[in-house]
Amino acid sequence: MTTIAEIAALIERFTGTDGMHQTPIRPLMLGRRCAPAEPHRGMHEAAFCLIAQGAKRVMLADEIYVYDRSRFLVASVDLPVSGQVIQASVDEPFLGLVLRLDPAEVAEMAAQANLAAPADAATLRGLFVGEPGPQLLEAIARLLRLLESPADIPVLAPLAHRELLYRLLRSEHGWRIAQMVANQGHSQRVRDAIGWLRAHFAEPLHIDEFARHVHMSPSSLHHHFKAVTAMSPLQFQKQLRLQEARRLLLSEGVDAATAGHRVGYESASQFSREYSRLFGAPPARDSRRLREAPAAAIS
């Protein structure tokens, strides 16, 4: 029976240096870090995250999720979060993996396995933790071992990937993932709403029009969107705007006024105020600090 220590050894073998490492298996990334990190804000894509050594803290709005080798974390939709490696050392580095979840692939697997959320299930948060069972750990190890034989990856990786998805969906909280990829109901409309916001975050957001676009009433949209994301659509849009502004400041070197305008702010003072509230410093000072700091933490 595969142990979490064996999975840690596999991750260590295929990383070796700190950072996030894309593997030849398209949805799979491996992470390593030899020291705790400062919080790192960003968009957490829908993904299954397992820590084989160390621990991490993730914040969604005001909620805190801590996971380690005894608990995995799943984001069933794309969410703006703050992530921080909180347990890592040179002797025992943080070791983890991220498996991106494609809604179409997960929905297909859920349908084939006849797995669905209970008919009376409430709309629940799109971020949660669970305990990995032995069969899920076996599936994870099988996928990782394929990295030892690259020639086998094109044929065998899709099979191992499907097995891992199946085991994840069959886990205690698997129905919550199935709920979010269902092709009907409030969860699907919230997923559509998140997709629309990600594509149009710089545009003015008129809630009545937005609700009609995703086929919900304004009150229903607010209720179910907040149930999944822990924030209102306007708060979600603000997070997207400010994260993109930070990216523009760092990667394109634009000034604060230009960054704020490009992400949809008409008032430079409002942009600076909300940026400071989220990132702890005004735009210019924050971007200068980040340029001078070591490489960003594992996200």
C-alpha positions in Angstrom: 0.0 0.0 0.0 1.4 3.4 -1.0 2.3 5.8 1.8 2.4 9.5 1.8 6.2 9.3 2.4 6.6 7.4 -0.9 4.7 10.1 -2.7 7.0 12.7 -1.0 10.0 10.8 -2.3 8.6 10.8 -5.8 7.9 14.5 -5.8 11.4 15.2 -4.4 13.0 13.1 -7.2 11.2 15.1 -9.9 11.7 18.6 -8.5 15.1 18.9 -6.8 14.9 22.7 -6.7 12.5 25.1 -5.2 9.5 26.4 -7.2 6.6 25.1 -9.2 7.6 22.5 -11.9 5.4 21.7 -14.9 5.6 18.0 -15.6 5.3 16.2 -19.0 1.8 15.2 -17.8 -0.2 18.3 -18.9 -2.4 18.9 -15.8 0.2 17.9 -13.2 2.6 20.3 -11.5 4.9 19.6 -8.6 6.0 22.1 -5.9 9.0 22.3 -3.6 10.1 24.9 -1.1 12.8 24.7 1.6 11.5 27.5 3.8 8.2 29.1 4.9 7.0 31.9 2.6 5.2 35.2 2.7 1.5 35.1 1.6 1.1 35.0 -2.2 -2.2 36.3 -3.7 -3.5 34.9 -7.0 -6.2 33.1 -8.9 -6.4 29.5 -7.8 -7.6 27.5 -10.7 -9.9 24.5 -10.2 -7.5 21.9 -9.0 -6.8 19.0 -6.6 -3.8 19.8 -4.3 -2.0 17.3 -2.2 0.9 18.0 0.3 3.2 15.1 0.8 5.5 17.0 3.3 5.1 20.3 5.1 1.9 22.4 5.4 0.2 25.4 3.7 -2.4 27.9 4.6 -4.9 29.3 2.1 -7.2 32.2 2.7 -10.5 32.8 0.8 -12.0 36.1 1.8 -12.0 35.8 5.6 -11.9 32.0 5.7 -8.7 30.1 6.5 -8.0 26.6 5.2 -4.9 24.7 6.5 -3.8 21.5 4.9 -0.9 19.1 5.2 0.1 15.5 4.5 -3.2 14.3 6.2 -5.6 16.5 4.2 -5.9 17.5 0.6 -7.4 20.7 -0.7 -9.8 21.0 -3.7 -10.8 24.2 -5.5 -13.8 23.1 -7.6 -14.0 26.5 -9.3 -11.5 29.3 -10.0 -11.1 31.5 -6.9 -9.0 34.5 -5.9 -7.1 33.4 -2.8 -4.0 34.0 -0.7 -1.6 31.0 -0.2 1.3 30.6 2.1 3.7 27.7 2.8 3.8 27.6 6.6 5.9 24.5 7.3 9.1 23.8 5.4 12.8 23.4 6.0 16.1 22.5 4.3 16.0 19.0 5.9 12.2 18.5 5.3 11.2 20.7 2.4 7.6 21.5 1.5 6.6 18.9 -1.2 3.3 19.0 -3.0 1.4 18.5 -6.2 -1.3 20.4 -8.1 -3.6 18.6 -10.5 -5.6 21.0 -12.6 -9.3 19.9 -12.9 -10.9 20.3 -16.3 -14.6 20.7 -15.8 -15.5 18.8 -19.0 -13.3 15.9 -18.1 -14.6 15.8 -14.5 -18.2 16.0 -15.7 -17.6 13.1 -18.2 -16.1 11.0 -15.4 -18.9 11.8 -13.0 -21.5 10.9 -15.6 -19.8 7.6 -16.5 -19.5 6.6 -12.9 -23.1 7.8 -12.2 -21.8 10.1 -9.5 -23.8 13.2 -8.6 -24.6 15.5 -5.7 -27.7 14.6 -3.6 -30.8 16.1 -5.1 -31.4 18.2 -2.0 -27.8 19.3 -1.6 -27.3 23.0 -0.8 -24.8 25.1 -2.9 -21.6 24.8 -1.0 -18.2 26.5 -0.9 -16.0 25.9 -3.9 -12.9 25.3 -1.7 -12.7 22.4 0.8 -10.3 19.9 2.4 -10.6 16.2 2.8 -8.7 13.1 3.8 -6.9 11.1 1.1 -7.8 7.4 1.3 -5.5 4.5 0.4 -7.0 4.1 -3.1 -6.6 7.8 -3.9 -2.9 7.7 -2.8 -2.3 4.6 -5.0 -3.7 6.4 -8.0 -1.6 9.5 -7.2 1.6 7.4 -7.0 0.7 5.5 -10.2 0.5 8.9 -12.0 3.8 10.1 -10.5 5.7 6.9 -11.3 5.0 7.5 -15.0 7.4 10.4 -14.8 10.1 7.8 -14.6 9.3 6.4 -18.0 8.5 9.4 -20.4 7.9 7.1 -23.3 4.9 5.6 -21.5 3.3 9.0 -20.7 1.3 9.5 -24.0 -0.5 6.2 -23.6 -0.7 5.5 -19.9 -1.0 9.0 -18.4 -4.6 9.5 -19.6 -5.5 6.2 -18.0 -3.8 7.0 -14.7 -5.3 10.5 -14.8 -8.8 9.1 -15.2 -8.3 6.7 -12.4 -7.2 9.6 -10.1 -10.3 11.6 -11.1 -12.5 8.6 -10.4 -11.0 8.0 -7.0 -11.3 11.7 -6.1 -15.0 11.7 -7.1 -15.5 8.5 -5.1 -14.0 10.1 -2.0 -16.1 11.4 0.9 -16.4 14.9 -0.6 -16.4 13.9 -4.3 -20.0 14.9 -4.8 -19.0 18.5 -4.1 -16.8 18.4 -7.2 -19.6 16.7 -9.2 -22.0 19.4 -8.1 -19.8 22.2 -9.5 -19.4 20.6 -12.9 -23.0 19.6 -13.3 -24.5 21.0 -16.5 -27.6 22.4 -14.7 -28.6 24.1 -11.5 -27.3 27.0 -9.5 -23.7 25.6 -9.3 -23.4 25.6 -13.1 -24.7 29.2 -13.3 -22.2 30.3 -10.6 -19.5 28.7 -12.6 -20.7 30.6 -15.7 -20.8 33.8 -13.7 -17.2 33.3 -12.5 -16.1 32.7 -16.1 -17.8 35.8 -17.3 -16.2 37.9 -14.6 -12.8 36.6 -15.4 -13.3 37.6 -19.0 -14.9 41.0 -18.4 -13.5 42.2 -15.0 -12.4 45.6 -16.3 -16.0 46.4 -17.5 -18.6 48.1 -15.2 -20.7 45.5 -13.4 -24.4 46.1 -13.4 -25.9 43.4 -11.2 -29.3 43.2 -12.8 -27.8 42.8 -16.3 -25.3 40.3 -15.0 -27.9 38.2 -13.3 -30.0 38.1 -16.5 -26.9 37.0 -18.4 -26.4 34.0 -16.2 -30.2 33.3 -16.0 -30.6 34.1 -12.3 -32.5 36.7 -10.3 -30.2 39.3 -8.6 -31.0 37.9 -5.1 -30.4 34.3 -6.2 -27.2 35.3 -7.9 -25.9 37.0 -4.8 -26.9 34.1 -2.5 -25.5 31.3 -4.6 -22.4 33.2 -5.7 -21.5 34.0 -2.1 -22.2 30.4 -1.1 -19.5 29.2 -3.6 -17.0 32.0 -3.4 -17.4 33.5 0.1 -17.8 36.9 -1.6 -20.3 38.9 -3.6 -19.8 39.3 -7.4 -18.6 42.9 -6.9 -16.0 41.8 -4.3 -14.9 39.0 -6.6 -14.5 41.5 -9.5 -12.5 43.8 -7.2 -10.1 40.9 -6.4 -9.7 40.2 -10.1 -9.0 43.8 -10.9 -6.4 44.3 -8.2 -4.6 41.1 -8.9 -4.4 42.0 -12.6 -3.2 45.5 -11.7 -0.4 44.0 -9.6 0.6 41.8 -12.5 0.7 44.9 -14.8 2.9 46.8 -12.3 5.3 43.9 -12.0 5.5 42.4 -15.5 4.9 45.4 -17.7 6.3 48.1 -15.6 3.4 50.5 -16.0 2.7 53.2 -13.5 -0.1 53.0 -10.9 -2.4 55.4 -12.7 -2.1 53.3 -16.0 -2.6 50.0 -14.1 -5.7 51.3 -12.3 -7.2 52.6 -15.5 -6.5 49.4 -17.5 -8.3 47.2 -14.9 -11.4 49.5 -14.8 -10.8 52.1 -12.1 -11.9 55.6 -13.0 -10.6 57.1 -9.8 -6.8 56.9 -9.1 -7.3 57.5 -5.4 -9.9 54.8 -5.1 -7.6 52.4 -6.9 -4.7 53.2 -4.6 -6.9 52.9 -1.5 -8.3 49.5 -2.4 -4.9 48.2 -3.6 -3.4 49.2 -0.3 -6.2 47.5 1.6 -5.6 44.2 -0.2 -1.8 44.2 -0.6 -0.8 46.2 2.5 1.0 49.0 0.6 0.3 51.5 -2.1 0.9 50.3 -5.7 4.3 51.9 -6.3 5.7 50.8 -2.9 4.3 47.3 -3.2 5.7 46.7 -6.7 9.1 48.1 -5.7 9.1 45.7 -2.7 8.2 42.7 -4.8 10.9 43.5 -7.4 13.5 43.6 -4.6 12.2 40.5 -2.8 13.3 36.8 -3.5 11.2 34.7 -5.9 7.5 34.4 -5.1 6.2 31.6 -2.9 4.6 28.5 -4.2 1.0 29.4 -5.0 
